[in-house]
Amino acid sequence: MSGSPASGASLPLPVPALSVRHLSVAYNDQPALWDVTWESPPSGLVAIVGPNGAGKSTLLKAVLGLVPRLSGEVRAFGRPIAEVRRRVGYLPQRASVDWDFPATALQVVAMGRYPRVGWIRPLPRAERERARAALAEVGMAAYADRQIGQLSGGQQQRVFLARALALEADLYLMDEPFAGVDAATERAIIEVLQRLAREGRTVIAVHHDLATAPQYFAHVLLLNVRAIAAGPMATTFTPENLARTYGGRLSLLEQAVAAALGGGVPVGGATPGGPERR
């Protein structure tokens, strides 16, 4: 007897990789996020876009429990995120990392394997080789024994991307993965992210460059403390929605949107605003 559904039966809908419900966060009584409700697609590349101070980094940290929530619920793959934490990888902002920590690039990447083998046990040789493979994937195999603080900004970002890859997660949360990197590193990173998407994984990334957002990402969440709009890039990343998100910065927005919609934007194009502080 065939295992296919009976005629007329509907297949179950794919579960969102990430969903938040009524999520609110405040710093010193000032709201950083307010009543955010949003579901990501089940897979693919998703950009979180908004002005500085909009709560983009805070959203990722609140999802992971790195900052306390005033209210709200977070689920990944339909389950409380605490139950599936091993399926979630995180790439923090470079500015939040202690680059003087006495660790080599390989040791940093190997940290991505410990959640799978346990923190008490020595890392088996096979796991160290997996870490080396992740370094090779981002073009950093030759720097395995280099102290992390001795690497350039772009090299450091590649190492932390390799650490996230070493976790072999299904959902990746990345906080400005392209910030402060050169054009070659940006191309290398987006190639890795596109491969993850082809494998059916989900990458949700804070992104500042409005010009490259439509080139790199299939979906977008426009955020400014509240969720302004969300959906496929083609129908959501519009001048009207961007104006609602960024307020009065229309002149700069018009230039960026015109460039993005017209294509032909070089990697590392102009970005409104600098790295976000929260």
Backbone as a ProteinNet text record, in pm:
[ID]
protein_1_A
[PRIMARY]
MSGSPASGASLPLPVPALSVRHLSVAYNDQPALWDVTWESPPSGLVAIVGPNGAGKSTLLKAVLGLVPRLSGEVRAFGRPIAEVRRRVGYLPQRASVDWDFPATALQVVAMGRYPRVGWIRPLPRAERERARAALAEVGMAAYADRQIGQLSGGQQQRVFLARALALEADLYLMDEPFAGVDAATERAIIEVLQRLAREGRTVIAVHHDLATAPQYFAHVLLLNVRAIAAGPMATTFTPENLARTYGGRLSLLEQAVAAALGGGVPVGGATPGGPERR
[TERTIARY]
85.2	0	88.7	53.1	136	137.4	254.5	265.1	226.8	182.6	145.6	12.3	-16	-141.7	-260	-373.8	-494.3	-535.6	-607.1	-653.1	-732.8	-697.1	-767.2	-709.5	-618.5	-559.1	-451.6	-441.7	-343.7	-217.9	-102.6	23.3	41.7	111.6	134.2	220.1	190.4	267.5	404.8	508.1	641.4	640.9	716.5	724.5	827.3	796.9	896.9	1022.1	1138.4	1262	1263.8	1208.6	1204.9	1073.7	1013.9	894	902.5	865.1	858.2	717	669.6	533.8	538.9	494.7	479.6	608.2	720.5	850.2	882	912.4	949.7	1074.9	1164.7	1289.8	1312.4	1363.5	1392.3	1529	1599	1724.2	1702.3	1722.5	1705	1570.6	1466.6	1328.8	1299.4	1395.2	1371.6	1349	1236.5	1209.4	1309.4	1370.3	1456.3	1378.8	1285.3	1190.5	1054.3	950.8	818.6	716.5	668.1	557.1	583.6	702.4	740.4	686.6	608.4	558.8	600.2	669.4	724	757.7	740.2	780.9	874.5	985.9	1076	1024.6	1075.8	1045	1112.8	1073.8	1134.5	1281.7	1325.8	1465.3	1496.7	1626.8	1666.8	1738.9	1769.7	1844.2	1748.4	1754.9	1663.2	1745.1	1714.3	1781	1692.7	1754.7	1688.2	1744.5	1659.6	1702	1630.2	1704.5	1645.6	1754.5	1716.9	1816.4	1893.8	2000.9	2074.7	1981.2	1996.9	1912.4	1774.8	1750.5	1617.6	1590	1694.6	1675.4	1710.3	1782.8	1813.5	1903.1	2013.3	2101.2	2030.2	1950.4	1875	1780.5	1720.5	1629.3	1703.1	1820.6	1895.7	1932.5	1978	2019.1	1899.5	1784.5	1665.8	1620.2	1629.6	1594.4	1680.3	1810	1903.4	1905.8	1832	1832.3	1954	2025	2143.3	2106.9	1987	1933.5	1794.7	1753.3	1622.3	1507.9	1399.8	1279.8	1180.7	1115	1002.6	883.1	865.3	753.1	782.8	703.7	712.6	757.2	736.7	769.1	854.4	953.1	1040.7	1038	1016.7	1017.4	1103.9	1174.7	1251.3	1204.8	1172	1122.3	1000.6	919.9	796.2	809.9	931	953.3	1019	1004.4	1076.9	1224.9	1284.5	1420.4	1519.6	1491.8	1581.3	1592.5	1488.5	1488.1	1567.7	1592	1660.2	1782.5	1839	1949.4	2067.3	2091.1	2204.3	2185.3	2064.3	2038.7	2052.6	2093	2100.6	2244.6	2299.4	2432.4	2424.1	2526.2	2523.9	2658	2654.1	2772.1	2755	2828.1	2810.1	2877.8	2851.4	2925.2	3072.7	3158.9	3301.9	3336.8	3266.5	3297.9	3273	3195.6	3161.1	3257.7	3359.5	3450.7	3581	3634.1	3764	3873.3	3932.1	4031.1	4167.3	4184.2	4308.5	4306.2	4194.7	4184.4	4290.7	4368	4480.8	4435.2	4379.2	4332.7	4371.3	4400.3	4429.7	4299.1	4311.9	4194	4130.7	4212	4157.3	4086.2	4142.4	4078.2	3943.9	3936.3	3810.3	3705.2	3743.3	3647.6	3607.8	3702.5	3672.3	3567.8	3555.8	3452.2	3313.5	3298.6	3169.8	3134.9	3231.8	3205.7	3171.5	3209.8	3189.2	3043.2	2946.5	2808	2766	2834.7	2799.8	2871.3	2988.5	3064.7	3069.7	3025.8	3032.5	3154.7	3139.2	3245	3353.5	3327.4	3425.1	3524.9	3478.6	3565.2	3666.2	3787.2	3879.6	3818.2	3847.9	3790.9	3860.6	3787	3850.1	3913.3	4006.2	4076.8	3980.5	3880.8	3784.3	3712.1	3684.6	3617.2	3711.3	3839.3	3936.4	3948.7	3939.5	3946.3	3822.5	3707.9	3587.9	3607.1	3671.8	3700.3	3795.2	3896.2	3988	3913.8	3820.3	3743.1	3659.3	3604.7	3526.8	3616	3737.6	3832.6	3865.3	3885.5	3916.4	3801	3678.9	3561.7	3555.2	3609.3	3607.9	3744.5	3831.9	3959.7	4062.4	4053.4	4142.6	4224.9	4239.2	4311.8	4457.4	4517.4	4658.5	4682	4575.1	4586.9	4542.2	4534.2	4479.1	4551.9	4683.2	4761.9	4792.5	4731.4	4754.3	4664.7	4721.3	4641.8	4535	4413.5	4299.5	4318.6	4385.8	4407.1	4507.3	4584	4683.2	4626.9	4500.9	4437.5	4375.4	4356.7	4287.1	4138.6	4066.3	3923.5	3847.5	3879.6	3811.4	3844.2	3969.3	4008.5	3939.9	3930.7	3859.5	3714.1	3651.5	3511.5	3497.3	3592.7	3587.8	3602	3690.2	3709.7	3581.1	3514.4	3391.7	3279	3281.1	3185.9	3215.6	3343.2	3380.9	3335.3	3346	3299.3	3149	3072.5	2928.9	2902.7	2979.5	2961.3	2994.9	3096.3	3138	3027.2	2936.7	2825.1	2729.5	2731.1	2640.3	2495	2459.9	2325.9	2227.7	2100.9	1994.9	1947.4	1969.4	1932.6	2053.8	2091.6	2204.4	2154.2	2192.1	2163.3	2295.5	2303.8	2429.6	2411.2	2495.7	2486.2	2590.1	2544.5	2629.1	2748.8	2724.7	2836.3	2928.8	2880.9	2963.7	3028.3	3008.9	3059.7	3211.6	3274.7	3418.6	3504.2	3449.9	3529.6	3556.7	3659.7	3691.3	3602	3612.9	3523.5	3541.5	3667.2	3690.5	3625.6	3637	3574.9	3423	3368.5	3223.6	3174.4	3245.3	3206.2	3217.2	3324.1	3341.3	3229.4	3190.3	3084.4	2951.4	2916.8	2785.8	2781.6	2894.1	2895.6	2865.5	2921.3	2893.6	2746.5	2693.3	2553.6	2460.1	2491.3	2407.2	2411.5	2527	2534.3	2445.3	2448.6	2362.9	2215.9	2177.8	2038.7	2003.2	2094.4	2067.1	2050	2115.4	2103.4	1976.2	1894.4	1770	1781.1	1894.2	1911.5	1860.9	1850.3	1800.9	1909.6	1934.6	2028	1950.6	1949.4	1885.9	1996.8	2017.1	2132.6	2091.6	2147.3	2136.9	2219.8	2159.9	2227.4	2200.6	2307.3	2294.7	2293.3	2344.5	2363.2	2235.6	2158.3	2033.1	2055.9	2170.2	2195.9	2215.2	2278.3	2304	2198.1	2111.3	2011.8	1929.5	1876.4	1797.2	1880.1	2011.4	2097	2127	2142.4	2189.6	2076.9	1963	1860.5	1729.3	1657.2	1527.6	1411.3	1431.7	1326.1	1383.6	1294.7	1340.3	1241.4	1295.2	1218.3	1263.4	1174.3	1202.1	1161.9	1260.3	1242.6	1282.9	1200.6	1237.1	1164.3	1222.7	1164.8	1043.4	955.3	845.5	874.4	806.9	813.9	730.2	796.7	727.9	666.2	744	695	786.4	733.2	812.8	755.3	844.4	799.1	906.1	868.7	965.6	1027.1	1155.2	1224.6	1154.7	1109.7	1054.8	930.9	851.9	727.4	732.1	835.7	842.4	944.2	1051.7	1160.2	1125	1028	977.4	1011	1015.4	1040.2	941.6	816.4	715.9	745.6	775	804.7	935.9	1035.4	1161.5	1143.1	1058.3	1031.6	963.7	873.2	809.5	911.1	1011	1110.7	1212.7	1258	1367.2	1320.3	1191.6	1143.6	1184.4	1249.3	1273.8	1395.1	1468.6	1593	1563	1474.4	1423	1522.8	1600.8	1694	1793.7	1853.7	1950	1881.7	1760.3	1687.1	1657.8	1615.8	1582.4	1703	1819.5	1940.8	1970.2	1961.5	1994.7	1896.1	1767.2	1665.8	1677.2	1701.9	1717.3	1835.7	1945.2	2062.1	2032.1	1961.4	1932	1838.9	1735.8	1639.4	1695.4	1795	1854.8	1963.8	2012.3	2119.7	2252.3	2351.7	2482.8	2552.5	2524	2585.6	2709.4	2823.9	2943.7	2932.4	2999.7	3003.4	3065.8	3003.3	3055.4	3012.7	2893.1	2845.7	2815.9	2779.8	2756.1	2641.9	2656.6	2559.8	2512.4	2379.9	2333.1	2355.1	2433.7	2459.2	2574.3	2630.5	2741.7	2695.2	2790.8	2753.2	2661.4	2566.2	2466.6	2525	2488.6	2542.9	2458.4	2337.9	2258.2	2182.2
-118.5	0	123.4	220.4	339.8	419.2	479.9	562.8	706	741.4	879.9	912	1042	1078.2	1046	1016.4	985.7	1105.5	1078.4	1184.2	1286.8	1412.6	1519.8	1555.4	1468.7	1498.6	1604.3	1694	1801.3	1763	1798.7	1773.6	1874.3	1837	1933.1	2048.8	2167	2284.6	2280.1	2329	2332.6	2419.8	2377.5	2451.5	2563.4	2686	2793	2754.7	2790.5	2764.6	2842.1	2962.9	3046.9	3121.9	3126	3208.8	3277.2	3403.5	3478.5	3533.9	3538.5	3586.2	3690.4	3811.4	3919.5	3938.2	3944.2	3955.6	4101.8	4129.9	4264.9	4258.3	4355.2	4366.1	4514.2	4544.8	4684.1	4692.6	4804.6	4837.4	4965.8	4958	5077	5144.4	5063	5109.2	5167.4	5156.6	5201.5	5079	5073.9	4954.8	4940.7	4823.2	4791	4711.3	4628.8	4557.9	4566.3	4580.2	4591.4	4509.2	4404.5	4324.1	4272.4	4217.3	4167.7	4026.2	4009.1	3878	3854.6	3741	3716.1	3568.8	3516.4	3380.8	3385.7	3314.3	3301.9	3194.5	3190.2	3075.4	2949.2	2832.8	2707.7	2693.9	2760.2	2753.7	2875.1	2893.4	3003.2	3113.2	3220.7	3334.5	3447.9	3495.9	3598	3714.2	3836.2	3955.7	4024.8	4072.3	4163.4	4301.2	4393.1	4524.3	4631.3	4736.4	4849.6	4946.2	5065.4	5166	5125.4	5197.3	5175.9	5195.4	5109.7	5120.4	5061.4	4990.4	4935.6	4807.9	4748.7	4626	4499.9	4513.5	4396.4	4297.7	4345.9	4258.4	4207.4	4293.1	4253.2	4138.9	4140.3	4031.7	3898	3892.9	3767	3724	3818.8	3785	3740.4	3803.2	3763.4	3623.8	3593.4	3459.3	3354.3	3384.3	3288.9	3293.1	3386.3	3398.2	3470.5	3545.4	3619.2	3750.8	3799.4	3915	3876.4	3929.3	3891.3	3952	3878.7	3927	3980.5	4088.2	4134	4041.7	3997.9	3909.3	3840.4	3741.4	3678.3	3533.9	3468.3	3327.8	3311.5	3222.3	3192.9	3043.2	3005	2863.8	2846	2735.3	2697.8	2560.3	2549.2	2422.5	2372.5	2467.3	2433.9	2395.7	2404.2	2364.3	2479.1	2482.6	2584.7	2580.6	2696.1	2698.3	2630.2	2628.7	2561	2411.7	2353.8	2210.2	2175.6	2275	2247.8	2336.8	2381.4	2478	2425.2	2295.6	2239.9	2251.3	2277.6	2292.8	2437.4	2525.7	2669.5	2716.6	2776	2835.3	2986.5	3047.8	3193.1	3252.5	3356.2	3433.5	3573.4	3608	3739.1	3849.9	3973.5	4086.5	4074.8	4112.5	4109.2	4196.7	4309.1	4402.7	4342.8	4235.7	4176.8	4066.9	4039.8	3928	3979	3905.2	3936.3	3875	3957.3	3907.7	3883.3	3919	3890.1	3752.6	3683.5	3551.4	3459.6	3388.3	3308.8	3177.7	3186.3	3067.3	3079.7	2967.1	2964.8	2959.8	2982.3	2975.1	2836.5	2731.7	2596.3	2572.7	2621.9	2603.9	2675.7	2793.3	2867.2	2788.4	2737.4	2661.4	2533	2467.8	2342.9	2361.8	2483.9	2510.1	2481.4	2490.9	2459.5	2312.4	2225.9	2082.5	2036.2	2113.7	2069.4	2044.2	2124.1	2090.5	1950.2	1893.9	1759.9	1649.4	1680.2	1574.7	1593.9	1710.8	1739.1	1822.4	1911.5	2006.7	1946.8	1833.8	1776.1	1687.1	1613.5	1521.2	1594.7	1539.7	1592.5	1574.7	1666.8	1660.4	1550	1449.1	1340.4	1392.3	1315.3	1355.8	1378.5	1292.3	1307.6	1441	1488.4	1616.7	1731.6	1717.6	1820.6	1829.2	1714.2	1714.8	1781.4	1764.9	1835.1	1986.2	2029.1	2171.5	2220.9	2140.6	2178.2	2188.9	2098.7	2102.9	2229.8	2272.8	2396.6	2516.7	2516.1	2623.4	2624	2506.9	2498.9	2551.3	2527.9	2570.6	2722.3	2794.9	2941.8	2996.6	2909.2	2954.4	2990.3	2929.7	2965.9	2847.6	2740.9	2623.1	2655.9	2747.3	2780.5	2858.1	2905.9	2988.4	2913.2	2782.3	2703.3	2727.7	2746.6	2760.9	2905.9	2999	3141.1	3188.7	3264.8	3321	3413.2	3403.6	3471.4	3622.8	3679.9	3823.9	3871	3782.1	3817.7	3818.7	3784.2	3780.5	3915.4	3941.4	4062.5	4051.2	4162.5	4160.7	4062.7	4060.7	3967.7	3823.5	3796.4	3660.5	3616.7	3706.8	3674	3638.3	3714.3	3686.3	3549.6	3514.1	3383	3271.9	3292.9	3192.3	3172.6	3281.3	3266.4	3208.1	3233.4	3165.8	3015.5	2980	2837.8	2772.5	2844.7	2788.4	2759.4	2852.8	2829.6	2709.5	2696.4	2583.4	2451.2	2453.9	2331.9	2275.3	2359.8	2312.4	2226.4	2242.9	2169.8	2192.9	2320	2357.6	2354.9	2365.2	2378.3	2522.4	2602.1	2743.3	2823.4	2923.1	3009.5	3152.3	3210.9	3351.1	3427	3524.6	3593.6	3744	3803.3	3945.3	4021	4078.7	4156.7	4075.8	3965.9	3882.8	3951.7	4057.8	4125.5	4253.6	4285.8	4413.2	4412	4514.5	4533	4434	4369.5	4273.7	4329.4	4274.5	4319.2	4248.4	4289.2	4235.6	4086	4037.8	3894.6	3813.4	3862.6	3792.1	3795.4	3907.8	3916.7	3814.7	3802.3	3702.8	3561.6	3534.4	3401.1	3368.5	3466.7	3443.6	3416.4	3498.4	3479.4	3346.5	3300.4	3169.5	3058.2	3069.4	2969.5	2975.2	3095	3108.1	3053.5	3078.4	3026.2	2873	2814.3	2668.6	2614.9	2681.7	2639.2	2644	2748.4	2759.8	2646.8	2613.3	2503.8	2370.7	2357.5	2234.1	2231	2336.1	2338.9	2399.7	2461.7	2527.7	2670.7	2733.2	2870.3	2959	3071.4	3171.5	3301.6	3353.1	3481.2	3576.9	3682.4	3769.8	3915.4	3984.7	4130.8	4185.3	4274.5	4325.2	4475	4551.1	4697	4750	4676.5	4729.5	4711	4817.4	4807.6	4773.3	4813.2	4789.5	4641.8	4566.9	4425	4332.7	4383.6	4296.6	4216.8	4279.2	4198.9	4096.8	4120	4025.1	3902.4	3923.3	3817.7	3736.8	3798.4	3737.2	3719.7	3612.9	3584.9	3641.3	3658.6	3708.8	3820.3	3902.2	4014.4	4041.5	4079.9	4137.3	4281.1	4375.6	4517.2	4550.5	4599.1	4613.3	4753.1	4813.8	4936.3	4935.4	4862.8	4835.5	4743.3	4775.2	4687	4623.3	4514.2	4453.9	4539.5	4599.2	4688.3	4610	4520.2	4437.7	4316.7	4208	4086.8	4005.3	3934.2	3849.6	3833.5	3782	3767.3	3902.3	3900.3	4024.2	4098.2	4025	4087.4	4171.6	4131.9	4203.7	4288.4	4270	4339.8	4452.4	4436.4	4534.6	4644.6	4726.1	4831.4	4968	5072.7	5207.1	5247.5	5205.9	5243.4	5178.5	5049.8	4981.8	5030.7	5060.3	5112.1	5250.8	5332.4	5464.4	5452.5	5356	5333.1	5286.8	5211.5	5156.5	5260.6	5342	5435.8	5577.4	5604.9	5738.6	5841.4	5948	6062.5	6054.6	5941.4	5934.5	5896.5	5973.7	5934	5953	6059.5	6084.7	5970.5	5931.3	5821.5	5690.9	5671.6	5550.7	5541.9	5652.4	5650.6	5609.8	5660.4	5624.3	5475.4	5425.5	5285.3	5191.7	5225	5138.5	5140.4	5257.7	5265.8	5181.3	5186.7	5106.3	4958.4	4921.9	4780.4	4724.7	4797.8	4748.7	4750.1	4838	4844.6	4743.8	4682.4	4583.2	4649.6	4568.8	4619.8	4689.5	4649.3	4713	4634.7	4699.5	4624.6	4570.9	4457.8	4402.9	4504.1	4523.4	4619.9	4760.9	4777.8	4910.5	4993.5	5121.6	5214.7	5167	5185.4	5139.9	5257.2	5277.8	5383.3	5346.2	5422.6	5396	5300.9	5296.9	5209.6	5088.6	5014.8	4896.3	4931	4845.6	4871.8	4842.6	4919.3	4903.9	4816.1	4781.1	4693.8	4592.9
0	0	0	-79.9	-92.8	37	65.2	184.8	161.4	39.2	9.2	72.5	101	165	75.6	138.4	62.9	-20.6	-127.9	-216.3	-138	-156.7	-88.4	46.3	100.2	230.6	214.6	308.3	300.4	376.8	320.2	388.5	500.9	609.3	718.3	669.9	716.6	678.9	744.6	674.5	735.8	861.8	960.7	1086.1	1070.7	1114.9	1108.3	1186.6	1132.6	1206.2	1337	1337.5	1458	1462.8	1580.3	1599.6	1734.7	1737	1862.5	1874.8	1996.4	2023.9	2134.7	2102.9	2201.8	2282.8	2213.9	2279.2	2309	2434.8	2477.7	2563.7	2542.4	2618.3	2647.1	2767.1	2802.2	2868	2842.8	2910.4	2989.7	3121.4	3205.9	3181.4	3179.1	3162.1	3024.4	2931.2	2794.3	2706	2632.8	2551.6	2437.4	2426.1	2312.6	2208.2	2254.2	2168.8	2235.4	2154	2214.6	2136.8	2203.7	2153.6	2012	1992.3	1859.5	1840.9	1737.5	1697.7	1553.2	1530.6	1396.9	1381.8	1260.2	1226.8	1107.5	1118	1004.7	910.6	787.1	701.4	755.1	706.7	755.1	717.9	610.7	570.2	483.5	454.1	367.2	441.3	368.9	423	454.7	578.8	628.4	683.9	641.6	693.6	795.8	903	996.5	969.2	927.7	880	960	995.1	1065.6	1107	1156.1	1194	1318.7	1346.8	1471.6	1590.1	1690.8	1808.7	1791.6	1679.3	1652.9	1729.5	1790.4	1866.1	1789.6	1679.9	1597.1	1672	1727	1804.8	1929.8	1991.2	2109.8	2079.1	1961.3	1923.7	1924	1863.7	1862	2003.6	2085.3	2221.9	2306.5	2285.3	2361.2	2320	2192.6	2145.3	2215.5	2231.4	2290.2	2443	2502.6	2647.7	2702.6	2618.6	2663.3	2729.5	2706.2	2778.1	2828.1	2942.5	2997	2916.4	2907.7	2839.4	2942.8	2908.3	2989.8	2971.1	2848	2817	2685.6	2655.9	2525.3	2529.3	2417.1	2400.6	2275.8	2283.3	2170.2	2145.8	2021.2	1984	1859	1852.5	1734.3	1690	1562.8	1508.4	1586	1632.6	1700.6	1845.7	1901.7	2040.7	2117.1	2249.4	2326.8	2293.2	2275.1	2222.6	2316.5	2446.4	2540.1	2510.1	2451.3	2421.6	2296.2	2210.5	2082.7	2067.5	2180.3	2175.4	2095.6	2096.5	2021.9	1871.7	1827.3	1684.1	1638.4	1730.9	1700.8	1715.1	1610.7	1614.1	1622	1680.9	1702.1	1662.2	1581.2	1544.8	1602.6	1710	1773.4	1693.7	1733	1677.3	1714.3	1622	1651.6	1771	1786.9	1894.9	2032.3	2039.9	2169	2211.3	2129.3	2154.6	2215.9	2313.7	2373.4	2285.5	2199.6	2105.4	2170.5	2296.5	2367.8	2434.7	2425.5	2487.8	2427.5	2509.8	2459.2	2395.5	2276	2204.8	2058.8	1996.7	1854.3	1775	1646.2	1560.4	1568.5	1567.7	1574.8	1707.8	1817.7	1948.2	1954	1893.2	1891	1813	1697.6	1616.4	1686.8	1753.8	1824	1932.5	1985.9	2085.5	2030	1898.5	1838.2	1842.6	1870.4	1878	2018.8	2122.2	2260.3	2296.1	2247.3	2282.7	2239	2140.6	2093.1	2169.6	2228	2296.1	2446.8	2494.9	2637.8	2671.7	2768.6	2802.4	2891	2955.2	3048.3	2974.8	2877.4	2805.5	2718.4	2703.6	2603.1	2463.7	2374.2	2240.7	2160.9	2115.1	2037.8	1909.5	1857.6	1736.7	1620.4	1608	1498.8	1506.4	1628.9	1645.3	1610.8	1645.3	1606.3	1454.5	1388.2	1242.3	1182	1247.3	1202.2	1214.5	1322.1	1339.2	1230	1197.7	1089.2	955.9	933.1	809.2	801.1	914.5	915.9	886.2	940.8	908.4	759.6	703.1	560.5	475.9	522	446	431.1	527.5	520	478.7	428.2	376.6	481.5	601.9	712.1	762.6	684.3	730.2	763.4	688.5	710	839.1	900.7	1021.7	1146.8	1139.9	1250.5	1381.6	1376.5	1499.9	1534.4	1464.7	1490.6	1605.4	1698.3	1807.8	1749.1	1802.1	1740.3	1734	1833.5	1834.9	1732.5	1673.4	1573	1431.7	1417.1	1285.8	1252.5	1125.2	1082.8	1115	1102.9	1132.7	1045.6	915.7	827.2	859.7	895.8	933.1	1061.4	1158.2	1282.5	1254.4	1165.4	1133.2	1066.2	982.1	919.3	1023.3	1121.7	1226.3	1305.9	1340.9	1418.7	1334.5	1204.9	1117.4	1115.7	1109.9	1113.8	1243.6	1355.1	1481.9	1477.2	1418.2	1404.2	1313.9	1204.3	1114.4	1182.7	1270.3	1338.6	1426.7	1471.2	1552.3	1471.1	1336.8	1247.8	1288.9	1301.5	1345.8	1228.9	1261.4	1161.6	1149	1254	1255.1	1301	1222.7	1257.3	1277.7	1389.9	1419.5	1411	1321.3	1295.8	1310.4	1394	1423.6	1341.5	1231.6	1140.7	1089	1019.5	974.1	874.5	807.6	707.5	759.4	886.3	939.3	947.3	891.6	905.8	831.2	727.2	651.1	511.7	446.9	311.9	211	84.2	-18.2	-37	-30	-48.3	63.2	187.9	299.6	288.5	245.4	230.1	127.8	17	-83.9	-28.3	47	104.7	201.8	284	382.1	312.6	213	150.1	75.5	21.9	-43.7	57	177.7	281	322.1	339.8	380.6	272.9	148.3	40.3	36.8	67.6	74.7	186.8	302.9	413.2	372.9	300	255.8	159.6	70.2	-24.7	47.7	163.3	241.7	325.8	317	391.9	529.8	560.3	690	683.8	800.4	809.7	868.4	802.2	852.2	870.3	992.2	1022.6	1063.2	985.2	1004.2	1014.1	1112.8	1117.5	1002.5	924.2	804.5	791.4	765.1	756.5	615	519.8	385.5	304.1	289.5	216.3	69.6	15.9	-125.2	-156.1	-65.9	-93.2	-34	50.4	113.7	12	-95.6	-190.3	-266.8	-279.1	-349.3	-263.8	-133.4	-44.9	17.9	44	128.9	53.3	89.1	27	108.1	239.4	327.9	414.1	469.4	550.3	663.3	778.6	888.6	904.1	885.2	906.9	1049.8	1126.2	1270.9	1314.8	1396.1	1467	1601.1	1696.4	1828.1	1813.4	1722.6	1686	1550.9	1521.6	1388.8	1293.7	1193.4	1100.4	985.7	925.4	814.6	803	748.3	730.9	617.5	547	438.6	333.3	216.3	107.3	70.6	38.4	5.1	-109.1	-210.3	-330.3	-301.6	-201.7	-174.7	-48.1	34.2	163.6	164.7	91.1	89.6	-9.9	29.2	-58.7	-0.5	-85.5	-32.4	76.1	61.7	161.2	296.1	295.4	421.5	482.6	399	450.8	511.1	450.2	506.6	642.4	656	785.6	888.7	844.7	935.9	978.7	884.4	911.3	941	929.9	964.5	861	906.5	819.9	731.5	732.9	656.1	510.9	446.8	317.2	204.6	208.7	98.8	85.1	197	195	157.4	206.9	174.6	26	-32.7	-174.5	-257.7	-222.6	-295.3	-280.2	-157.2	-131.7	-200.2	-190.7	-250.7	-402.2	-459.1	-604.5	-650	-574.5	-609.3	-596.1	-487.9	-464	-570.7	-603.4	-700	-841.1	-863.6	-996.4	-1017.8	-908.1	-919.3	-946.8	-973.7	-1007.7	-893.5	-770.1	-654.1	-615.4	-599.3	-560.8	-419.8	-394	-258.9	-165.9	-48.8	46.6	15.7	-47.8	-81.8	40.2	20	130.3	216.6	344.1	442.9	526.1	540	627	771.7	841.3	982.4	1000.1	1118.9	1149.4	1226.6	1285.8	1364	1479.5	1503	1607.5	1744	1841.1	1976.5	2065.3	2025	2112.1	2029.2
[MASK]
++++++++++++++++++++++++++++++++++++++++++++++++++++++++++++++++++++++++++++++++++++++++++++++++++++++++++++++++++++++++++++++++++++++++++++++++++++++++++++++++++++++++++++++++++++++++++++++++++++++++++++++++++++++++++++++++++++++++++++++++++++++++++++++++++++++++++++++++++++++

